[in-house]
Amino acid sequence: MKKLFFILLSLSLIFSNCQQNNPSPSSSSSSSSSSSSSSACGTINATVNTTALNSYNPVVNCTAANTYSIAGGTETIVLNFYSQCNSPQGAPDWNITIHFSLLNSAPIQLNTAYQWSVVNGPSAIVTTINYEAKNCGASAPQYMNITGGTTYNGTFTFTQIDTTNKLISGSCTNVTLNTISGSGPSLPFSCSFSNVPYN
C-alpha cells in the first residue's frame, strides 16, 4: 500500500513540474496581437464639439484611399479615417476625409501652419475637411470646414511626410464644421494624426 502511495505521489509531482515548465499562454499576448490592426493604419485623435472620437477601427486596407502625390507643381494629400460599426450592414459610425493641396508653390514645409488661400491666383492652398457622424445608420448630416459658402477655415500642419516608408503625420486646428447636407449646428473640430500610411 505504501509503495502504491509513493508511486502516485511521484507521478503527481512529475505532472506538476511539467505544467510549470510549459505554462499556458497568457491572455495579454493574444490581446496585444489583436490590437495591432489600428496601429498599422496609424492613429488619429479627433474631437468634434468637445467629444473625442476615440474609436478608430478600419477593417479594410487602410491605405486604399490615402494618397500623397506631386503632379504639375501641385502637392496633394488625401487622408480618410473612419470607425466601423458592429452592425450586420457594416455602416460607419463616423468618417473624416482630409484633403490638402498646395498649388504651384514650394514643397510642403514641415511644422508650418497652412490656411486656405484664394484658388484663382498663381499659387493657392486648398484645405478641406469632410465629417459625417452616421452613428451606424444609413445617412446623416454631412459637415465641411466651409464658411459662408466661399472660404475654408482651419489650420493644417504636417509634422512628417516620410516618402520612404510612406507615412504622414500632422494636425488640424481652429476648424469649424458647418453642414453641407442636412441640417445641424456648427461644430468645433480638431485632430492630430500620426504614422498614417498612404499609397
C-alpha angles and dihedrals in degrees: 000000000000091000092052091049092052092048092052092045091050092049092050091051092050093051091046091053093049091053092053092050092050107035121183115262114271121244092237093069093053094046093051092055093049093052095053096085095080093047089054086059093047124244135276130192110194131173123198118186090342091307116118117226095215098164113086109160115149112185099191133060099304094202094057096093100025113097141171117189143165117203133152094352093310126115115201132186122187120181128179126197128178144159118227121220124225091234118122092248091053094227115175121255091209138341134199127194120192118194121184127175130177109197124204093337140108118297116283108281117221118238090015121129112233127193132182116278132185114292098211096070128088089264129028144171117222114194120174135165123190120194131183126179104199096165089210092306133119099252142009139166112293120223134201135180091249123136122200091346093281112063136047123225133207140066124262122201127178118203098177136026103170106184092179097058093022097236131144130196131179148109145251120216140171091030124157116192120209128186119265094171124030122357134287144125125285112272127210110226138188134164145174125199133185139192093001109172122226139187 
